[in-house]
Amino acid sequence: MKAAVLFEYEQPVQTVDVELMDPKPGEVLIKIAAAGVCHSDLHVIKADLPLPVPIILGHEGAGVVEAVGEGVTRVQPGDHVVLSWVPECGECYFCKISRYDMCDTAAALAISGAQRDGTTRFSLNGEDVHQFSMTGTFAEYTTVPQESAIPIRKDVPLELAALVGCGVMTGVGAVINTAKVRPGSSVVVIGAGGVGLNVIQGAALAGAEKIIAVDLVDGKLSLARTFGATHTINAKEKDVVMSVLDYTDQLGAEYAFEVIGRPETIAQAYNCLRKTGTAVVVGVAPPNAEVSINAFSIPSQAKTLTGTWYGQANPRVDLPRLLDLYKAGKLKLDELMSKSYDLSQINEAFQDMVDGKVARGIIKF
């Protein structure tokens, strides 16, 4: 079977033939229908997320269950599924308090690039090939823990369903689950890429009155208005903090979301807040990056700076619910999918994402 494999950091991904084992107990074999191209995959290529190579990238995907291993109870062959890249263990401290996004086991295994028994399911010429977050969706087939396979309704096209597995869940969840944005409030979103657009539409779902989108590309700002932005700021042309103050009666925004992963824009999001405001970091910065903010402002202005991972999701509940919202006409997925590619065009898809040409690119199988 074909898969997109990263062999060396800072090098193009290669589409090659790999071998895949049958699912072991508790695992599921999935025929991938579509996989979203996400900045997190690019972080691996650039070694900002230094995962072991060779590795099959892709963590946002959907497909059909082909076979199940012994003891699998959550899905059966023929089920349509969205893949969750944080398969909860159910046993660690964070799973027990229902913070599945913080599962210690899933985090450790994501770093190892292996499955729960410490081994990989893919190989090439006898050499192990790792999987990104136990998923590896840039492949014709993949084997995942049953906790990664979230059954969904069958009346949503799988190429659209794939989008909720990361970008939509991360963005909408940051608003609904993490910040708990209140109706009538003011929101600024720094970064109007694939995830940022979902923060914007999450804010619209939550009933925010002012939604201010910030980016460097006019085309992305125009798209942001389609997803619910009421105001836009091109950061190359205007001072972001001063512009946000102008749009919010000189108070600042009640909520700010940073969806890029850069120290300077994280500080910028914090500085856009009014007193008592909340800034949520959605973007993934390099592990050694540090942020500098004014320490006195933390107690004196009672601001909150926090982060979110996977939109603070409970995947079994939240992913199907997002598709219900789509079917009800309240969540935009068709508008999000800008362009589809063959697996052999994976590097072109990454470049289009970097160049800001797409809201979300999809690999279709």
N, C-alpha and C positions, 0 to 999 in steps of 0.2 A: 504494500500500500504506500501511497505518497504522503509525505509530510514535509513541512517547512522547518528546517533545522538550523539553529545557530551553532556554528562550530567554533568561532572565535569572536570575541568582543570587537566592536567597531568594524565588523566586516558584514557584507551582504548575507542575508539568509538564503540558504540553498534548499531547493525542492528536490528531495531524493527519495529513493525507495527504502523503507524500513520494515522491520518485522515487528509484529504485535502479538503478545501472548494472549491466551484465553483468559477471561476474568477469573480471579481467585475468589474464595469465599468472601461474601460481602461486597463484591465488585460488579460493575455493570459495563457491558460492551455497547458502545453507542456509535451509530453511523451518523457522522456529522453532516448536517445540511447547510449550515452557514456559520461563519465565525466573524465577529467584529474585530476591527483593527484598532487597538487602543494604545494610548501613550505609555501605559505600563509595559507593554511588549517592547516599545522603543527604549524604555529605561533599562531593560535587560541587555539589549544590543549595545547600549552605551556604557554598560557596567555601573550605572547608577544603582541598579539592583543586581549585585554581582552573584547571580545564580550559577550553579555548575553547568558547564558545557561538555559535550554537545547537549542541546536542549531543544525540545519541540515547543515553540512559542504558541501563544493564543490561550486566552482564558475566558473569553466572552463567546459563547456559542450555544447552538441548539441542534437537536437531531432526534433520531428515533432509536429506541432501545432495540438492539439486535439480539442480545443474549444476556443472561444473568448468571452470576455465580451462586454457589450454595449459600443458603441462608438469607438471600435478598428478599425483602418483603415490601419495599416501598414502591417498586416499579415492576413491570413485566414486559416481555417482548411486544413491540408494537406501540408502546406508549410514546407520546411526544414529550420531550423533556428540554428544559433549559438547564445549563450547567452552572452550578455555584462553585466559585473558586475558593470558598472558605467552607469546606465540608466539616461540620461541627463533630467533635468527638462525643459530646454529651456527658463527659466525665470530669473535665477539668473545672476549676473554680469558676471561670467565666461562663462556661456552658450551663453550669448549675444555677447561675443567677440570670440566665436567659440573655447573656451578651454573647451570642454566637459569633458575631463579627470579631471578637477578641479571643477566640478559641486558641489556647496555647498549643495544642497538638497540631492543628492546621497550620499555624504560623511556623512551627519548627519544621514540619514536613515541606512547606513551601520553599523554605531555605535550602532544604536538602535535595529538592527536585525528585523525590522518590515517593512511593506509596507507603501505606502505613506499616508494612512489614520491613521497610528500609530498602526495598529493591525497586527496580524500574520494570515497566512492562514492555518498553520498546527497546529494540537493539538494531545495530547496523554493523554487519561484518563481525559479529560476535562481541561488539563493544556496546556497553549500556548507553542508552539515550534517555535523558531525563525529560520530565514533563513540567511545564510551568503550572505551579499551584495545583498539582494532581489532576490537571485537566488536559492541556496540550490540544487545543481545538484547531490548530492549523494542521489538521491531518484528516484523512478520509474516514478514519475510525479512531476511537480512543477508548481506553479502559479507565474507569474512575470509581471511587468509592460510591456506594449507593446514596450516601448523604449528599453527593455532588449532583445527583440526577433528580431534578425537581419536576414532577409530572405537571403538565399544563393542558389546557383546553386545546382541542385539535382544530378549532376554527380560526386560528391566527396563523398566518404564514410563518414558517420557521425562520426565514431570514429576518423578519421583524421581531419575532420572539427572542432571537439571539441577542438583540440589543439590550433587553432588560437584564441580562446576566451580569453586566458590569456597569456600563455607562449610565443607563437610565436609573438603575437601583442606587448607584453611588450619588448621582446628582439629586434626584428627587428625595432619596432617603436623608441626605444631608440637611435638607430643608424641613422635612416632615418629622423624621425621627430624632435627629441631633439637635438642631436649632429650635424646633417646634415653633416655627414662624407664626405669628398671630395675624388674623385678618386685619386689614387696614394699615399694616405696618410698612416701613420703608426698608428696601433691601438693595445692596450693591453687590454685583457679581463680577469679580475680576478674572477674566479669561472666558471667552465665548466659544470655546471649542466644543467637542462632542459632549463632555461631561458638564461643562459650563452651561450649555443650552438646556440641559436637564435640570440644573439648579434653577435656571430661569423659569422653566415650565413648572417646576416644583413650587416655586414662590407664587406663580400664578394660581396653581391649584390651592395653595394655602390662603389665597385671598389677599396677598400683599397689594397695597395701593400704589406704591412707587417701586419699580424694579429697574435699577440702573445697571446697564451692561457696560463693561469696560474691556476694550481690546485694542490692538494695534492695526487691525485689518478691517476696512470699511465693509467688505462683503460679509464678514462674520457678524459685524454689528447689525447689518441689515437683516441677517437671518435671526439674530437675537430678538428683533422686534416680532418676527413671525412666531416665536416661542413665548412671547409675553412681555418682553422688555418695554417699558414706557419711556425710558430715556436711554441715550447711549453717549459714551465718551470715548473718543479716540485718544489714547494716552500719548500718542506722538504729537498731538496738536494742543491738548489742554492739560492743565494740572488736575490730576484726578481728585485729590482731596478737596481742593477749592471748588471744583465743579460739583462734587457730591454735596458740599455745604450749601452751594447755591440752589441745588434741587431740593434741599430738605430744610429750608427756612433757617439756615446757618446752625442747625442742631447736629447734623451728621446722621448717618443711617442707623436704624435700630439693629440691623443685621448686616454683616459683610461676609462674603464667601470668597476665599482665594482658591482658584481652580487651575493653578499653573505649577506651583511647587518651586517657587523661588523666594529666597529670604527677603528680598526687597519688596516683593508684592505681598508677602505675608504681613510685613510691617505696614505697608500701605493700607491693607484691608483693616488692620487694627486702628490706624489713624483716621480712617473714614467714619469711625463709629462716634455716635453721641455718648454722653455719659450713660452708664448702665447697659450699653450695647454689647452685642455678642458677635465675635468674629470666629468663623469656622474655617479651618484649613482643610481643604479637600485635595489639593494638589500634592503630589509625592515629590519631595525634595531629595537630593542625594543624602545618604546617611550621615555624612560629616558636615552638612550645612548647618549654620547657626543663624538665629534671628536676633536682632537688636531692637528693643523697644524701650521707651522711657519708663523706668521702674516706678517713679512717683505717680504716674498716671494710673497704675493698676489699682492702688487703694483709693486715690483721690477722685478718680472718675468711675470707679466700680465697674470697669469693663471686664469682659470675659474673653479669653482667647483659648479656644479648644480645637480639637481635631475630630475627624470622622473617618472611619474605615469601612468601605463597602456600604456606605449609607446607613450604618448601624442596623443592618438588615437581620431579620429572621427569615432566611431564604424560603423556607417551606410555606410561609404565610405571605410574605411580601411580593415575591416574584409572580405568583399567580394573580395576586391582587392588582399588580400593575397592568397585566394583560386584560383583566376585567375593566379597568379604567380605560384602556385603549378601545375595547369593544363598545364601551359606553360613550365614546367620542370625546373623552376628557383628557386623554394623553396622546401626544403627537409621536408617532413612530414612523409613519410613511415619510414625513418631512425630514426626519433625522437621517434616513438612509440615502446618502447622496450618490453613491456609486458602488457598483459591484465589480469584483475582480475574480479571475481564476487564481488558483493556488500558485501557479507559476508567475503571477504578477504581484507577488507579495511585497517585493521591494518597491515597486511603483506605488503600491497602496501606502506604504510607510512614507514615501516622499510626498505624496499628495497630502497626507495628514500634516506633515511638517510644514508644507507650503501653505496650509490653511485653505486648501481647495475643496475640502469635504467637511461636512458635519460629522458623518461617520461613514467609513468605508467598510464594505462587507465582502469577505471571501465566500463565494458560493460554490458548493460542490455538486 
